[in-house]
Structures are given as C-alpha cells and as structure tokens.
C-alpha cells in the first residue's frame, strides 16, 4: 500500500527531526464504538500497531465498566499484551483504577482532567478542583512506585457548553497537574475547534509559566478539518509528542460534538513528507486500519487509509486483468 516515491520528502525549517506518536486508537478509539469489540480483536489490534512500528500504544482504561463498558475487559486484555516491546499506557480515574493497573504490572498511567467546569461535571461528576484533588493521591502513589504519569487535559480550546476557554484558565490546570507530579501533559482539543494561532498562544503561555515544551503533547480532533494544521503549529513551537488514532477512530463519548481523532496515517503521511522520523511503517499501519475497519463493519475515516487502500485495490484489479489477458 504505497504510491511510488510519494510523499516526496521536502523538509521545512524549524521542525523537529523526530516525533513520537502516542497511539490512542486501542483506547480512545474503541471506547467510542457503539458495539463492544471482542478482547481478542483488541489484543491483535495492539500487536499489529506495534508491528507497524508504533512505540507508545495506549492499551485500555481501568475505569468502572458503567462509565465505559467498551473497555470493561481491561483485566483480561492487558495480560494478552505481555511481551510487547512497546510502552503501554493505561487510563486510571482514581486510586481504585490505579490499584487494578498496578496489579497487572502497568508502568505508565494517565489521569484525565478538564479545563472547564462543565466538562468536569459531565465527565467526572466533580468540579475541576475536586477532580484535581482526586488525582493527587493517584499521581503521588504512582510516582512513588516509579510509574510514569501522563495528565490528559480536555477542552483546552473550546467547550460545547461554555464556549471559548480562556488561555489562563487552561494554564492554571496545567500548572496544577505538573505541580502534583505529572511527567507529561496532553493538551486536548476535545471538540476540534482549535486553530493554529490559538495553539501557538496556549503553548507560549505555558512556556511563560515555566512548563517545558518537552513535557507537552497535543491531542487534536478533526471536527473542522484543522487537526494537521494545528499539529504543524505545535511542531513549529517545539512539541515532539503527538496523539493520534489509527484509522481516525474515536472521539469522546462525553462530548456529543466531538468527532474523530487525528488519524495516525494522515499524520505519518505529513511527517514523512516533511522528513520527520516516526519509525512507523505506513503500509503496515494502513493494512492494520483496513483490517480493523473490516472488524467494525465500516470504512476508515482516514483520508490516507482510503487513498492508499484504493490505490492498492486498483493495482490488484490491474494485476488480475493482466493475468486474464
């Protein structure tokens, strides 16, 4: 699944040499599916993603099954991934979730906060500060055990109930997550309303607050077609960690206006053209997303998956026609 010599590599100044893709398809992607995907299929999905060269693959979430029933099989799934030579972060909402994750040997966990009161209430049934208080012992215990902690922050650029989110409001919650011990922050554009200037303004404000750009990742949704443009703005600012979802799976089940995540294939196509190393084999990744789309019973929304799988299908038809002649 490739187009000869494309994309042509044309580096641009001021961009990083390498980007680490934080693959979220197996967690953020599948948690948004209406139907529950069989555990064995999830496990194979993660194995295929690893085989495609992804080195950080978010595996599952240790939340109460009532919240996210699609990921209720975390205890069954995680042991099926043993032996993979990749990082396998998992989400933990509270100390009970942390206990479950640590019991299975998880070494990277994530908590998920909100920059807005409305979403904190919808997602966690708490205020922003109450949620931060809940996370504090989780982060403290994880760090004491040598576990890497990521802090997700939703609604950094806009909220479906509150509208525009002031940059200082986002910076305050980021500061709180860093102060409690989070190693890394993922800035989420949960409903996909960010634009490049807004991204640059937030990243500049975080730098002025003393939060190093090396501790930041970005997580864009493509609701308004801005995910790649926003990613490029973040890369120009020095960000080297980008969240993406194979095949463009997922959104946010608690925000009705959220649509799909940035597709990993679309991201890899752009980065390849810019000469930025990801370590990802695009052909294997596209094949994986085509395989998963078949399991889900619908085509992938990723433009790159559609383009390359269509090209591959046309090539196959041509080869078959040649044989018949």
Residue pairs with C-beta under 8 A, 6 or more apart in sequence:
1 282
1 283
1 286
1 287
1 308
1 309
1 311
1 312
2 282
2 283
2 308
2 311
3 308
3 311
7 269
7 270
7 272
7 273
8 273
9 272
9 273
9 274
9 275
10 273
10 274
10 275
11 274
11 275
12 274
14 236
15 235
15 236
15 274
15 276
16 235
16 238
16 240
16 276
17 276
17 277
18 240
18 276
18 277
18 278
18 279
19 235
19 240
19 241
19 242
19 271
19 276
19 277
19 278
20 55
20 56
20 240
20 241
20 242
20 278
21 54
21 56
21 242
21 243
21 244
21 264
21 267
21 268
21 278
21 280
22 56
22 58
22 89
22 186
22 217
22 241
22 242
22 243
22 244
23 49
23 54
23 56
23 57
23 58
23 244
23 245
23 246
23 264
24 58
24 219
24 243
24 244
24 245
24 250
24 261
25 45
25 49
25 245
25 246
25 247
25 249
25 250
25 261
25 264
25 292
26 42
26 45
26 46
26 49
26 57
26 58
26 59
26 60
27 58
27 59
27 60
27 61
27 71
27 90
27 91
28 58
28 243
28 245
28 249
28 250
28 252
28 261
29 245
29 246
29 247
29 249
29 250
29 261
30 37
30 42
30 45
30 70
30 71
30 249
30 250
31 61
31 68
31 70
31 71
31 250
31 253
32 70
32 249
32 250
32 251
32 252
32 253
33 70
33 249
33 296
35 296
36 69
36 70
36 72
37 45
37 70
37 295
37 296
39 73
39 76
39 77
39 80
40 80
41 292
41 295
42 60
42 73
42 77
43 77
43 80
43 81
45 246
45 288
45 292
46 57
46 59
46 81
46 84
46 88
47 81
47 84
48 284
48 287
48 288
48 291
49 57
49 246
49 285
49 288
50 57
50 84
50 85
50 86
51 284
51 288
52 280
52 281
52 284
52 285
52 288
53 278
53 279
53 280
53 281
53 284
53 285
54 86
54 264
54 279
54 280
54 285
55 86
55 87
55 279
56 86
56 87
56 89
57 84
57 86
57 87
57 88
58 88
58 89
58 90
58 91
58 110
59 77
59 78
59 81
59 88
59 89
59 90
60 71
60 73
60 74
60 77
60 78
60 90
60 91
61 68
61 71
61 74
61 90
61 91
61 92
61 93
61 97
62 74
62 90
62 91
62 92
62 93
62 97
62 98
62 100
62 101
63 71
63 91
63 92
63 93
63 97
64 93
65 71
65 72
67 93
68 253
74 90
74 100
74 101
75 100
75 104
78 88
78 90
78 101
78 104
78 105
78 106
79 104
81 88
82 105
87 107
87 108
88 106
88 107
88 108
89 106
89 108
89 109
89 110
89 148
89 150
90 101
90 106
90 108
90 109
90 110
91 97
91 109
91 110
91 111
91 112
91 152
92 98
92 100
92 101
92 109
92 110
92 111
92 138
92 142
93 111
93 112
93 124
93 134
94 134
94 138
95 137
95 138
95 141
97 138
98 109
98 138
98 141
98 142
101 109
102 142
102 145
102 147
106 147
107 146
107 147
107 148
108 147
108 148
108 149
108 150
109 138
109 142
109 147
109 148
109 149
109 150
110 149
110 150
110 151
110 152
110 186
111 135
111 138
111 139
111 149
111 150
111 151
111 152
111 177
111 182
112 123
112 151
112 152
112 153
112 154
113 120
113 128
113 131
113 132
113 135
113 151
113 152
113 153
113 154
113 173
113 177
114 120
114 123
114 124
114 128
114 131
114 153
114 154
114 155
114 173
115 128
115 153
115 154
115 155
115 156
115 159
115 165
115 169
115 170
115 173
116 128
116 154
116 155
116 159
116 161
116 162
116 165
116 169
117 127
117 128
117 162
118 159
118 160
118 161
118 162
119 154
119 155
119 159
119 161
119 190
119 254
119 255
120 126
120 127
120 128
120 130
120 131
121 127
122 161
122 254
122 255
123 154
123 254
124 131
124 134
126 134
128 173
132 173
132 176
132 177
132 180
135 151
135 177
135 180
136 180
139 149
139 151
139 180
139 181
139 182
140 180
140 181
142 148
142 149
143 149
143 181
148 183
148 184
149 181
149 182
149 183
149 184
150 182
150 183
150 184
150 185
150 186
150 217
151 174
151 177
151 178
151 182
151 184
151 185
151 186
152 185
152 186
152 188
152 219
153 170
153 173
153 174
153 177
153 185
153 186
153 187
153 188
154 188
154 190
154 252
154 255
155 162
155 165
155 188
155 190
155 191
155 255
156 165
156 170
156 187
156 188
156 189
156 190
156 194
156 202
157 165
157 189
157 193
157 194
157 198
157 199
157 202
158 164
158 165
158 189
158 191
158 193
158 194
159 165
159 190
159 191
160 191
160 255
160 256
160 257
167 201
167 202
167 205
168 205
170 187
170 202
170 205
171 202
171 205
171 206
171 209
174 185
174 187
174 206
174 209
174 211
175 209
175 211
177 185
178 185
178 211
178 215
183 215
184 215
184 216
184 217
184 241
185 211
185 215
185 216
185 217
186 216
186 217
186 218
186 219
186 241
186 243
187 202
187 216
187 217
187 218
187 219
188 219
189 218
189 219
189 220
189 221
189 227
189 230
190 221
190 252
190 255
190 258
191 221
191 223
191 252
191 255
191 257
191 258
192 220
192 221
192 222
192 223
192 224
192 226
192 227
192 258
192 259
193 223
193 224
193 226
194 220
194 226
194 230
195 226
195 229
195 230
196 226
196 229
196 230
196 232
196 233
197 233
199 218
199 230
199 233
199 234
199 237
200 233
200 236
200 237
203 213
203 216
203 234
203 237
203 238
203 239
204 237
206 213
206 216
207 213
213 237
213 238
213 239
214 238
214 240
216 239
216 241
217 239
217 241
217 242
217 243
218 230
218 231
218 234
218 239
218 241
218 242
218 243
219 243
219 261
219 262
220 226
220 227
220 230
220 231
220 243
220 261
220 262
221 227
221 251
221 252
221 258
221 259
221 260
221 261
221 262
222 228
222 248
222 259
222 260
222 261
222 262
222 263
223 257
223 258
223 259
227 261
227 262
227 266
228 262
228 266
228 267
228 270
231 242
231 262
231 267
231 270
232 270
234 242
235 242
235 276
242 262
242 267
243 261
243 262
244 261
244 262
244 263
244 264
244 266
244 267
245 260
245 261
245 262
245 263
245 264
246 263
246 264
246 265
246 285
246 288
246 289
246 292
247 263
247 264
247 265
247 288
247 289
247 292
247 293
247 300
247 301
247 302
247 305
248 260
248 261
248 262
248 263
248 265
248 266
248 300
248 301
248 302
248 305
249 260
249 261
249 292
249 300
250 260
250 261
251 258
251 259
251 260
251 261
252 258
260 301
263 289
263 300
263 301
263 302
263 303
263 304
263 305
264 280
264 285
264 289
264 302
265 282
265 285
265 286
265 289
265 302
265 304
265 305
265 308
266 302
266 303
266 304
268 278
268 280
268 282
268 285
268 304
269 282
269 304
271 277
271 278
272 278
272 282
282 304
282 308
283 308
286 304
286 305
286 308
286 309
289 300
289 302
289 305
290 300
290 305
290 309
292 300
293 299
293 300
293 305
299 306
300 306
300 309
